[in-house]
Amino acid sequence: MRGGKRQGAGRKRGASTTKTRAVADQLMKDGRMSPLEIMIQAMADVYRDAGALAAFQLAKDVAPYLHPRLTSTDIGKKNETSAADALRELASRLPD
């Protein structure tokens, strides 16, 4: 049999997180800025000096670290209504 879950296989829980956290903590202890803080500072400087259009690409690069991505949800067929049905419903509520 091939594939599937095997006992003891894979990365141990928290393995890379522990090392990453230790590096980040050391940066903060030494008074250094994190890469994210540098990106945000650069974006703010460009925005101040050249405006929003110039800072747009930097903002686009920083956004995934600050704002979670929205996920789509499947409503399912039973709650699905077409746009035409919704318009008919709204039209029926309008006074004559």
Phi, psi and omega in degrees: 000137182243155175074185179088177183283133177236140180300128176082000182276154174091176181289138179289144182303126177081003185300303182284330180298320181297313180293315179299316180297320180297317178296315180296318179297321179295320177301314181294322180294324180281357179080015179274159177273147175282161177303323179295318178297323178294317179298318181293319178296317178298318179298316180296320179295315179295319179299315181295318185276325188234355177097178187294320183298319179291327182274356186303312183296321177295319178298320179295324179288327183277330187309315182298337180276343184250332185234126179292149178286138177285142178252150178276153178236146178263112182285325180100162185289328187291333179261003185283129173232143181280164178298322180297318178297319180295319178295318178299319179297315179295319180295326181290339180273347180287143177289149181286000000 
